[in-house]
Amino acid sequence: MPEPTVNRRPGRGPRAAAAIFDTTLRHLAERGYARLTIEAVAQESGVNKTTIYRWWPSKPALLRAALIHARVLDIDIPDTGSLRGDLIALTEQITGLLTDRRTEPVARAMTSGTGLPDDELAALTRDFFADRFSREQPVFTRAAARGELPAGADPMLLLDLIAGAVWMRVLLRREPVPPGFAGDVVDAVLSR
């Protein structure tokens, strides 16, 4: 079933959708995917569960919408005038998402899937990253037009290297991010 359009939201409009998405992400972080229920999200969000089921017919559909549309996970696509500047700005935003008390537990919960083809959470996490990668494409389109990217450059590889450094440091090694980290990571990746 297709996602509802941005103009059509359940209940009391965008505020109801925002509350539903925020509650869904908080429950994912607190309870894990297996114990996330539409009934609990509805009750805490102050809407009927039939409202949620009308817009998102299953738990995966609801969580996918929350991951993609929740404002708390949004990033601003930078346009600093250079690939290096844009990538540093993106790296700083990724770092902010992974260190913010509201979003760090969500990111940690997203990594709890097995990654196997039948793992719903892993599939939803892949959808989230595919959505973010598509949003970040203007950075690379502009860089290519300015001649900053060589022919055949792989934007996904660049983002994987940069974001992977942040995820590794913050979520896996649980180390603080030193000042200048974003610039150091971007410079290391771009110098290759």
Disulfide bonds with the S-S distance in Angstrom:
none
